[in-house]
Amino acid sequence: MDPIRLTSFSHGGGCGCKIAPGVLTEILSRTPQGLIPAELMVGIETADDAAVYRLNANQALVATTDFFTPIVDDPRDFGRIAATNAISDIYAMGGTPIMALALVGMPIDKLPLDVIGAILEGGASICREAGIPIAGGHSIDVLEPIYGLVALGLVHPDRVRRNSDAKAGDVLVLGKPLGVGILSAALKKGLLDETGYQQMLHYTTQLNRVGSELGALPGVHAMTDVTGFGLAGHLLEMCRGSQLAAELEMARVPMIPTAVGFARDGVATGASARNWAGYGEQVVLPPTLLPWQQAMLTDPQTSGGLLVSCSTDASHAVLARFNAAGFERAAVIGRLVAGEPQLRVV
């Protein structure tokens, strides 16, 4: 019997499944605003990574959820990637995870039970690495495999790191290199070799737990993680929330070399084009920018790196924390300046 290819069940994998940013904005604009208690520190207003609810003077609850269809064929690896990606939102707010709930949707008549079990075990292994239990969840029978988590965490109210608190003059630090979406597209086309697959697996299962430390550093003003909307999209969210403009130095943006090679050959996800269409005129590109470089900026990242906005004085400490935690490609990639919210690539 031929091995099960999980990616054959899904029309798009990983965070490339996200609804395009422009479409999502239109949907949310038509959604009536609900109850907003005084204790709700972060809601949907700035498209932040997680909701934050103040419990008392020293604790706030961080709550998020993330799930998607397979980005890889190996069931255990799929579970690991999905869990890492979901927990990342807790770290992006400066929080520490405390527990998770599993979200499971599987085509029961098409996937063997041992395959489904391997997906769940992969997710549980990442939760063990993060030091949290999977304390429950929910499962349904669906046409495409879906797996993810509801993740809950805690943070001191004074250490919540929103995507909307960046300051003019801040520098931008990116924790992981770009290119995961392109590698996933190459995998689905049968072009990715074992070395490239291991690179993809390394970055997509690397927990962003350093975010808990970064949130406590003086001079760190804002954080987010780069996922389905690409670097350009998530940086634009930071710009809109903070009412600032960003200047991105393309030459300093870290990229996965194997992904660069595929991008030069025109390999990309469908989500990349949808992302670009959703940015509108808020991204200004230089005439010298090559098509593959634009593709890297719009590439949807699954379990991508933390994007940190901090003072220039704090940038050395931020890079040191990243490097000590194993993020060897972390780099300063630009800065935030006063002006209308937009991204200018230089």
Secondary structure by P-SEA (a helix, b strand, c coil): ccccccccccccccccccccaaaaaaaaaacccccccccccccccccccbbbbbccccbbbbbbbbbbccccccaaaaaaaaaaaaaaaaaaaccccccbbbbbbcccccccaaaaaaaaaaaaaaaaaacccccccccccccbbbbbbbcccccccccccccccccccbbbbbcccccaaaaaaaaaaccccaaaaaaaaaaaaccccaaaaaaaccccccccccccccaaaaaaaaaaaacbbbbbccccccccaaaaaaaaaccccaaaaaaaaaacccccccccccaaaaaaaaccccbbbbbbbbcccaaaaaaaaaaaacccccccccccccccbbbbcc
